[in-house]
């Protein structure tokens, strides 16, 4: 099984849907430890992406990812725009010219996106950020690839790891971003960025498995 260009476009549409469905939830999470705007910012960004999709549907996957990244940078407020924008732009760089992705290609894209966020945000695992979902997801996908796991199962395991990483942010002290100003008061709250990252990877699994 491979991930086609149309599969990627459908994933993006489903990302917009899942962010819209969880906009209020993300706002609530961010209100606890941040500015309360994460849900609205992410929703605005993905609605902007939907608007440009008709103009980029014929592009290769890398070009699509880069266009999405630049759209997020220009439309999403706060730290989320630059970070998610970097994530997609870096995924685009390593998938440029490709019209389909296998598990190794998707792993390379995910790793590149994670590395971009780490450099841009100067963050690492355990800082109570989106990386706490994305890094476990990439690690599990890496192990799945090495063990010759099917893409279907690898996508599910990766999404599960992202979800667990999201939950694991609850007892952490925030070390980066607006939440870090709260210090120990950030303990007991789930990180909104890790949550939105988990939602996007769950959407990937749900979309691509159904489209076999």
Steps between C-alpha positions, in 0.01 A plus 500: 500500500616852419366845578402678181477872433120475522536321834709790629241753383224302669705489820530877493124535457443263790751694710291810442190308608652356815642838602159660443332230709751548782537878481318553830694223671832650389387843617413353840837327534688813400294715735637293788868565429522743209323783322191295415537556127650172377171353381396814315844550347523141376147515362576822312818350357338184371207690353755707310660178379166377369474821300831439320450126435331549161811683379753238615323166438712434191830556677729228631471408868806699605368815336161447665660469843708814443197700388314386812795599717526849358124544537518407868787740559302786347160428658550336841576726794725441797775241497286238326525663157880500473529157662233319300608692193857379549371146552325490163771691314767257619278204406467660159874534452562125541200396287546746213427343161316201648148404392473219754657406832591164650559446870866604472402822321238589762749421778760727338240776469391466861859500626582807293195680637594412857859616450375827357280564803784417738728750329237771459356467849825408675305226677540131568300206631363554849457877467119467486461598134376353173827306483377276781247358253707518182825345626339180635298472179815521289687257726225239476476544124878450477477172692205391286698561182802308631278205591328500158161577654224577251428867437149459640621368832790744511264796458278378782792434733647841422169675569464305825848609607414863426185471708689347791764771471222757515367351824852478640526881489248531783748447789781697332619850585491719191850608396417687179237741373235696684430210736858516633413827677279298735781277621367227727145626453512350150505152656170318469405652165521336157703693247285643218778477239559134577125452473467661157802301378341179622175588321683551170679165521180322594339659196787366286444145622124517462521654153766286344382166636148560370629589155673173421 
